[in-house]
Amino acid sequence: MSVEVVVVHQNNADLLDTVSDGVFDDAVRHEYLEPFLADPRSLLLVAVVNRTVIGMASGIFYTHPDKPLQLFVNEVGVADAFQHQGIGKLLVTAILDQAEARGCREAWVATEEGNTAARALYTATAAREDPERAVVYTWNLNAGSSDA
C-alpha cells in the first residue's frame, strides 16, 4: 500500500471529495472548508491511498504576545480500516515537520484521558504527556440560546 501525505490547499481541495468513513467526525462541508483553507493559520494534511483520503491531521498556527509561533494540533483521524498501520504516526510526523518548517518552536495537542489510542499515538511520536491535568470548558455561542 502506497500512502501519500498531502498538504491541502485551495487548489487541491478536491481531494476531500472522496474521504473514507471515520476520517473526520462529520462530512466535509465546502462552506466550512473554503474559509479554513483561505486562512493562512490553518493547516490540513491528508493521507491518500488510491485517490481516497484515509486519514487527516489538522492544526492551527497561532501567536501570542509572550510566546513564539506555535502549532495547536486540532485533530488526527484515520479511517477504521487503516488504523494500526502507522498512518496516524505518519500524519503527526508530517504536521510537526510543517510546523517546524514554518518556524514553530512548540506544538501541542489535547485529548481525553480515556482516549488510549490517541495517547499511544502521541507517545509514539515522542510527545511528552504534561503531568498537570487540564480541565476543558465549553461555551454554547448559538445566537438566542440560553445554555451556557
Number of C-alpha atoms within 10 A of each C-alpha: 5 7 16 15 19 17 17 18 19 12 8 10 14 10 16 19 14 13 21 18 16 15 23 18 9 8 12 14 10 12 8 9 14 13 12 17 17 11 10 11 13 18 23 21 22 29 25 22 14 10 14 15 25 26 29 28 26 21 22 18 17 14 12 8 6 6 10 12 18 20 27 18 21 16 18 24 21 25 18 13 11 14 14 12 10 11 25 25 18 18 25 22 16 18 26 19 13 16 23 16 10 13 13 18 13 14 18 15 14 16 13 11 10 8 9 11 11 18 16 12 18 21 13 13 14 9 14 10 13 8 6 6 8 11 6 7 5 6 7 9 10 9 6 6 8 8 8 8
